[in-house]
Amino acid sequence: QVQLVESGGGLVQAGGSLRLSCAASGRTFSSYAMGWFRQAPGKEREFVAHISESGGSTSYADSVQGLFTISRDNAKNTVYLQMNSLKPEDTAAYYCAAVRTYYASKPREYDYWGQGTQVTVSS
């Protein structure tokens, strides 16, 4: 019973930055670890980043390590994905998800999903 709503996507030129937000419902937000995934047309959903319930531990896909940063503000029931140095290959629909585990990187492990927000990076 967690509703997730992503925002912040849009069109950006290569080398630019975007910050995605994911707003969660309910007072139990801090009980969930959170993840970001992305899916490009014709491809499977791909793990991007994970953050623990308290924000003390993070993990990233190799493709975004050092470029993207996941964070959360439990007082605002919100998780963020700061995306820097964007490339055309980062173009995808980005989804946030919630899971009752310390760490998870596979889509089937997550319990709740947002509707996604589109990120398009032009050359």
Salt bridges, closest charged atoms under 4 A:
GLU46 OE1 - ARG38 NE 2.96
ASP90 OD1 - ARG38 NH1 2.90
